[in-house]
Amino acid sequence: MVKKCPDGIDIIIIKTLIQDGRIPITELARKLNMSHSSVRERINDLISSGVLRVQANVNISLLGYKVAFINLEIKDYNEVVRILSRCDVCPRVLLAGVGTGEYNVFIVMAAKNIDTLREIIEKAFRSSPYVSRINVAFGELKIPKYVPLRLNCEENCFDGEKICDKCLFLLEEK
């Protein structure tokens, strides 16, 4: 599907949903002086075009989660693609991407226990022959306050701090 560029009304809809994703469409329509069916259609268009996703986000700091900010220098582009595809499966990865500068891959991971994060980092990244350099910092995420936490893993993966099969997929060799 071809993504359209959001217009001014779409931007207002997006901003409003960011502030309150549970706002009734009728109330949003009233604010925009539009029919609720027009607003619903715009929201559906934004969702189907991939511009917008309505989801639950979690305050991980309030729940006691720590994060690891991981920067990697990886020389092999195929390995960059492989690592990012594996990050997409691991529920502990909050975000991952590529960039320029000293490090070309950045990853933010969450766990209640820093030892769990250390174990994943050591096994998945530090021991990899494709990682030329690594920089890791542990901390708490403050902004944004709410993030999508992907709880699509085994029971107790997050509460019990065990490393589930989806996290282990990140650790598997090529």
C-alpha positions in Angstrom: 0.0 0.0 0.0 1.2 3.5 -0.8 1.7 5.6 2.3 0.1 9.0 2.1 1.6 11.9 3.8 -0.5 12.9 6.9 -2.3 16.2 6.5 -3.1 18.7 9.3 -6.2 16.8 10.4 -4.3 13.5 10.5 -1.6 15.1 12.6 -4.2 16.4 15.1 -5.7 12.9 15.2 -2.3 11.4 15.9 -1.4 13.9 18.6 -4.7 13.4 20.3 -4.4 9.6 20.2 -0.8 9.9 21.6 -2.2 11.9 24.6 -5.2 9.6 25.0 -5.4 6.4 22.9 -8.8 5.6 24.5 -10.6 8.8 23.5 -13.9 8.0 21.9 -14.1 8.7 18.2 -17.2 10.7 18.7 -15.4 13.0 21.1 -12.4 13.3 18.7 -14.9 14.1 15.9 -16.5 16.8 17.9 -13.1 18.4 18.6 -12.3 18.3 14.9 -15.9 19.4 13.9 -16.1 16.3 11.7 -18.4 13.3 11.5 -17.3 10.3 13.5 -17.4 8.2 10.4 -14.9 10.5 8.7 -12.6 10.4 11.7 -12.9 6.6 11.9 -12.0 6.4 8.2 -9.0 8.6 8.7 -7.8 6.5 11.6 -8.3 3.3 9.7 -6.4 4.8 6.7 -3.5 5.8 9.0 -3.5 2.3 10.5 -3.7 0.4 7.2 -1.0 2.6 5.6 1.4 1.7 8.5 1.6 5.3 9.8 -0.3 4.7 13.0 -0.6 1.8 15.4 -2.8 2.0 18.5 -1.3 -0.1 21.3 -0.9 -0.3 25.1 2.4 1.1 26.4 3.9 0.5 29.8 5.8 2.6 32.3 8.7 0.2 32.7 10.5 2.4 35.3 7.5 2.2 37.6 7.6 -1.6 37.3 11.3 -1.6 38.2 12.8 -2.5 34.8 16.3 -1.6 34.0 17.6 -1.0 30.4 20.8 -1.7 28.6 21.8 0.8 25.9 24.0 -1.2 23.5 26.0 0.2 20.7 27.7 -2.1 18.3 30.2 -1.7 15.5 29.6 -4.5 13.0 31.6 -4.6 9.8 29.6 -7.2 7.9 26.3 -5.7 6.6 24.7 -9.2 6.4 25.4 -9.6 10.1 23.7 -6.2 10.8 20.6 -7.5 9.0 20.8 -10.8 10.9 21.1 -9.1 14.3 18.3 -6.7 13.6 16.0 -9.5 12.5 16.8 -11.4 15.7 16.1 -8.3 17.7 12.7 -8.2 16.2 11.9 -11.5 17.7 13.4 -11.0 21.2 10.7 -9.6 23.6 13.4 -7.8 25.7 14.4 -5.5 22.8 12.5 -2.2 23.1 14.1 -0.7 20.1 16.9 -1.3 17.6 18.3 0.5 14.6 21.2 1.4 12.4 23.1 4.7 12.4 26.3 6.4 11.5 29.3 7.3 13.6 31.5 5.1 15.7 28.8 2.4 16.1 26.4 1.4 13.3 23.8 -0.6 15.4 22.0 0.5 18.5 19.8 -1.6 20.7 17.8 -0.9 23.9 16.8 -3.9 26.0 14.8 -4.2 29.2 14.8 -6.6 32.2 14.2 -6.3 35.9 17.6 -7.7 36.6 20.8 -6.3 35.2 22.4 -9.7 35.4 19.9 -11.0 32.8 20.8 -8.1 30.5 24.5 -8.8 31.0 24.1 -12.5 30.2 22.3 -11.7 26.9 24.9 -9.1 26.0 27.8 -11.4 26.7 26.4 -14.4 24.8 24.7 -12.6 21.9 27.0 -9.7 21.2 30.3 -9.6 23.0 31.2 -13.1 22.0 30.3 -12.6 18.3 33.2 -12.5 15.9 31.2 -10.0 13.8 31.2 -7.4 16.6 34.3 -5.2 16.3 33.4 -2.9 19.2 30.7 -2.7 21.8 29.6 0.0 24.2 27.1 -0.8 26.9 25.5 1.4 29.6 22.8 0.3 32.1 20.2 2.6 33.4 16.5 3.5 33.6 14.4 4.8 30.8 12.9 8.1 31.7 11.7 9.5 28.3 9.4 8.4 26.9 7.6 7.5 30.1 5.6 4.7 28.3 7.0 2.2 25.8 5.6 -0.9 24.1 6.7 -3.9 26.1 6.4 -7.0 24.0 5.3 -9.7 26.4 5.1 -12.3 23.5 7.3 -14.8 25.3 7.0 -17.7 27.7 5.3 -17.4 31.0 7.6 -15.9 33.7 10.2 -14.7 31.2 9.9 -11.2 32.5 8.7 -11.8 36.1 11.0 -14.8 36.6 13.9 -13.3 34.7 14.6 -16.5 32.8 15.7 -16.2 29.3 12.9 -17.6 27.1 13.2 -19.3 23.7 12.6 -16.1 21.9 15.4 -14.4 23.8 17.6 -17.5 23.1 16.9 -17.1 19.4 18.9 -13.8 19.7 21.8 -15.9 21.2 21.8 -18.6 18.6 24.8 -18.9 16.3 24.4 -18.1 12.6 
